[in-house]
């Protein structure tokens, strides 16, 4: 694989992960669910709606 192919594959994987994360957050937000994540070495629980708003504001 050339470096260009590797970079293209990496970009497609990152885009797919971003899309999957957004779909998961939208589904959880519909059901007013929370998401558990690690932030700064501590386990945190956030509202999916909050994380979805935060994701949208960063784009």
Residue frames as qw, qx, qy, qz and C-alpha x, y, z in Angstrom:
[[0.000, 0.888, 0.459, 0.000, 0.00, 0.00, 0.00],
 [0.387, 0.454, -0.038, 0.802, 1.28, 3.42, -0.86],
 [0.165, -0.203, -0.471, 0.843, 1.31, 6.26, 1.65],
 [0.328, -0.034, -0.202, -0.922, -1.52, 7.95, -0.27],
 [0.610, -0.236, -0.675, -0.342, -3.67, 4.80, 0.00],
 [0.450, -0.255, -0.694, 0.501, -2.92, 4.54, 3.70],
 [0.020, 0.118, 0.227, -0.966, -3.90, 8.18, 4.26],
 [0.473, -0.117, -0.420, -0.765, -7.10, 7.70, 2.25],
 [0.602, -0.269, -0.751, -0.029, -8.01, 4.61, 4.27],
 [0.306, -0.209, -0.564, 0.738, -7.28, 6.42, 7.53],
 [0.210, 0.019, -0.013, -0.978, -9.53, 9.34, 6.50],
 [0.580, -0.184, -0.565, -0.557, -12.38, 6.99, 5.55],
 [0.539, -0.267, -0.751, 0.273, -12.09, 5.10, 8.85],
 [0.132, -0.166, -0.401, 0.891, -12.13, 8.35, 10.86],
 [0.375, -0.054, -0.231, -0.896, -15.16, 9.62, 8.92],
 [0.614, -0.226, -0.704, -0.276, -16.98, 6.32, 9.50],
 [0.423, -0.257, -0.684, 0.536, -16.25, 6.47, 13.24],
 [0.068, 0.088, 0.175, -0.978, -17.53, 10.05, 13.42],
 [0.514, -0.123, -0.435, -0.729, -20.72, 9.10, 11.61],
 [0.597, -0.248, -0.762, 0.028, -21.25, 6.08, 13.88],
 [0.249, -0.192, -0.551, 0.773, -20.75, 8.22, 16.98],
 [0.264, 0.022, -0.026, -0.964, -23.28, 10.78, 15.78],
 [0.599, -0.178, -0.609, -0.489, -25.85, 8.08, 14.93],
 [0.515, -0.239, -0.753, 0.333, -25.37, 6.50, 18.36],
 [0.082, -0.162, -0.387, 0.904, -25.82, 9.86, 20.10],
 [0.410, -0.068, -0.273, -0.867, -28.94, 10.68, 18.07],
 [0.627, -0.231, -0.709, -0.226, -30.50, 7.32, 18.95],
 [0.431, -0.258, -0.661, 0.558, -29.65, 7.68, 22.64],
 [0.064, 0.049, 0.146, -0.986, -30.94, 11.27, 22.68],
 [0.495, -0.216, -0.509, -0.670, -34.29, 10.09, 21.30],
 [0.708, -0.373, -0.599, -0.028, -34.64, 7.85, 24.35],
 [0.306, -0.854, 0.179, -0.380, -33.25, 10.42, 26.78],
 [0.943, -0.175, -0.150, 0.241, -30.35, 8.07, 27.58],
 [0.273, -0.887, 0.346, 0.141, -26.91, 8.78, 28.96],
 [0.796, 0.470, -0.319, 0.209, -23.44, 7.93, 27.71],
 [0.707, -0.657, 0.176, 0.191, -20.63, 6.77, 29.99],
 [0.656, 0.652, -0.189, 0.329, -17.15, 7.89, 28.99],
 [0.710, -0.404, -0.132, 0.562, -13.73, 8.47, 30.46],
 [0.212, 0.891, 0.047, 0.399, -12.67, 12.10, 30.76],
 [0.011, -0.778, 0.452, -0.436, -9.38, 13.10, 32.32],
 [0.278, 0.221, -0.887, 0.294, -8.89, 9.66, 33.84],
 [0.320, 0.101, 0.666, -0.666, -12.30, 9.75, 35.53],
 [0.043, 0.369, 0.881, 0.293, -15.45, 7.91, 34.51],
 [0.215, 0.218, 0.155, -0.939, -18.20, 10.41, 33.66],
 [0.242, 0.495, 0.831, 0.078, -21.85, 10.05, 32.69],
 [0.075, 0.247, -0.135, -0.957, -23.28, 12.61, 30.28],
 [0.586, 0.529, 0.431, -0.438, -26.68, 13.16, 28.74],
 [0.569, 0.226, 0.613, 0.499, -26.66, 12.06, 25.09],
 [0.215, 0.900, 0.351, 0.142, -28.48, 15.27, 24.22],
 [0.288, -0.895, 0.193, 0.281, -25.70, 17.32, 25.81],
 [0.551, -0.312, 0.599, 0.490, -22.99, 15.42, 23.92],
 [0.486, 0.537, 0.594, 0.351, -24.91, 15.71, 20.65],
 [0.061, 0.988, 0.141, -0.014, -25.21, 19.49, 21.08],
 [0.421, -0.738, 0.391, 0.355, -21.51, 19.66, 21.92],
 [0.608, 0.042, 0.649, 0.455, -20.63, 17.58, 18.84],
 [0.368, 0.764, 0.468, 0.248, -22.76, 19.80, 16.59],
 [0.105, -0.984, 0.021, 0.142, -21.22, 23.00, 17.96],
 [0.511, -0.528, 0.509, 0.449, -17.71, 21.71, 17.17],
 [0.532, 0.283, 0.648, 0.465, -18.61, 21.08, 13.50]]
